[in-house]
Amino acid sequence: MSRPAAKRNGPENVRVLAARLLSDLIARRGNLSTLLDAAQPLLVEQHRPLLQELAYGTARHLPTLEFLAAQRLDKPLRNKDHDVHCLILVGLYQLRYMRIAPHAAINETVSAAPLLGKKWARGLVNAVLRSYQRESARESRELPTDDTLATDLQTADESTRYNIPQWLLENFQRAWPEHWRQVVIEGNRRPPMVLRVNLQRVDVDQYLTQLQQQGIEARQHEWVPSAVVLSEPVPVEHLPLFAEGHVSVQDTAAQLAVFLLQNELQQTQRNGHDLRILDACAAPGGKTGHLLEQSPTANLTAVDISETRLLRVKENLQRLGLADRAVCVAADAAAVESWWDGQRFDLIVIDAPCSGTGVIRRQPDIKLLRTAEELSILASMQQNIAESLWPLLNPGGKLLYVTCSVLPEENARQARRLKQRWPDAEEVDLVARIKEQAGEFRGGSSASRQPVAVPVHDSPGLQVLTGDSGMDGFYYWLVEKSVV
C-alpha cells in the first residue's frame, strides 16, 4: 500500500485498508492481487477474509456503486479526498451486496473516516449511506438477468447497469449478439471454487466422500473427470489432502486444456524417447502441474517471462511433489535463441498472454485496468509467440493454443491467421473430442450415454463462454504438424 495503515487493529482498519486499496487500484498503482498481498499483513488474520471480500466485491460492482454514490453527493470530492470517496463505495457495497447488518455496516464505515485522518468526513459518509439505506428497502438488489433491471438503476446507462466499461460491453455485443448478456452477467457473479484432483493418486469418488465427511458439499464436473466443484468456497487448509499435493485449486475451464490432450499425454514415448513437452507462458503453473500429473514420465520445460511469477510455478510444483520433473526457465518464450536447447518438442502448450476477459469474475480489476488499445498489442504478441514456437514442434507433434479470453480477435481470428501461415498444420476437432472423452469417463455403453452438451460458439477451435457449464471463459485450438 502506498500509505500507512491505521495503527490499531479492528473492524475499522479493514474498511480503511479497503478504501485505500481501492483508491490505489483506480489510480492504477497495482492490481487487486498485488495490492491485497501488501495489505493483508497489516491486519490480524481473522479480518483478512473481510478485506478480500470488500476489495474484490467493490471492484466487481464499481460502476453501479459509483452511480449510486454520485446520486447522493452534491458534488464530486476533491482528488485529495479520493480515499473518502472510496470509503463511501465500500460502505455502499456492504449495504447492497453483503449480509452484514445495515446498522453495523454503516457504523463501522462511518467510524473508519477519522482513521483516514479526516474526521470531517464522518457526517458525509453517514449521510450518503443512510440515504441509500432508506431508499433501498423497496429496491431489488439482484443482478440483472435480462432487460429487467433494479429500479434504482433505470436512469443509468447500459455500461453502468451491467458493471462493465463501455468499450468492453460493445466488444461483447459485437462478438456475441446472442450471448453477450450471459458473458456480462456471469462475469459479475462470484466464481465457484473448483478443485483439480490428481487422478494418479486419488479416486474422485473417494475424495468426494472425504469432502462430505468434512461437511463440504461438492460434485464432479460433467466435462472433466479431475474437476470437483464446491458448493461454497472453503479455506484450502480445510481441504483433505491439499497439503500432500493430491488436489489443487483450478477452474474447470483451465483443467479442460490438459484434459483435451489426454490422448497425447497417454503416449509415454514418441520416436524412442520420453514425451517432450513445452509449457510456454507457464505461470502460475496450474497447467504445468496438471500436465505432469497426467504424463508421469514426460520431460517438461516450463518457460515464463517473469522470474517472480516463475517462482509461483516452482512453489506449486514443490507442493505437488513434482519439482524435479520440470525445467523452469525465466525467458521470453518468443526469444527462442535465449533458452532453447535445440531439441524439438512432441507437445507444445501456449497459455498465451491475453485480455483475461473470460476470467473477469475471478479478476474484476481487469475491467479497470484493461483498455481497448491493448487488444491489438496482445494479438500481435500472441501471434509472435506462436510463430516463434511452431518450428520447435516435431513433425507429428501437436500444439495447443489457449487463452482465458472470450474475444474472437485473440481466439478464432487468431487461429485463422496462424493457420494461413502454417500450411503444415492440421486442425483437431475439439468439439468432437470433448464429447467423446467426457462421454467415456461418465461410463455406460456408447448407446446409453447421455450426450455432453458442448455449445459451439465459433470456429475453428473450441470457445467456452463465461458461464458455460459453470466454467470460466476459455478458448482452445489444437493443431498437429504434418509429417513430410
Secondary structure, 3 states (H helix, E strand, C coil): CCCCCCCCCCHHHHHHHHHHHHHHHHCCCCCHHHHHHHHHHHCCHHHHHHHHHHHHHHHHCHHHHHHHHHHHCCCCCCHHHHHHHHHHHHHHHHHHHCCCCHHHHHHHHHHHHHHHCCCCHHHHHHHHHHHHHHHHCCCCCCCCCCCCCCHHHCCCCHHHHCCCCHHHHHHHHHHCCCCHHHHHHHHCCCCCCEEEECCCCCCHHHHHHHHHHCCCCEEECCCCCCEEEECCCCCHHHCCCCCCCCEEECCHHHHHHHHCCHHHHCCCEECCEECEEEEECCCCCHHHHHHHHHCCCCEEEEEECCHHHHHHHHHHHHHHCCHHHEEEEECCCCCHHHCCCCCCEEEEEEECCCCCCCCCCCCCCHHHHCCCCHHHHHHHHHHHHHHHHHHHEEEEEEEEEEECCCCHHHCHHHHHHHHHHCCCEEECCHHHHHHHHHHHHCCCCCCCCCCCCCCCCCCCCEEECCCHHHCCCEEEEEEEECCC
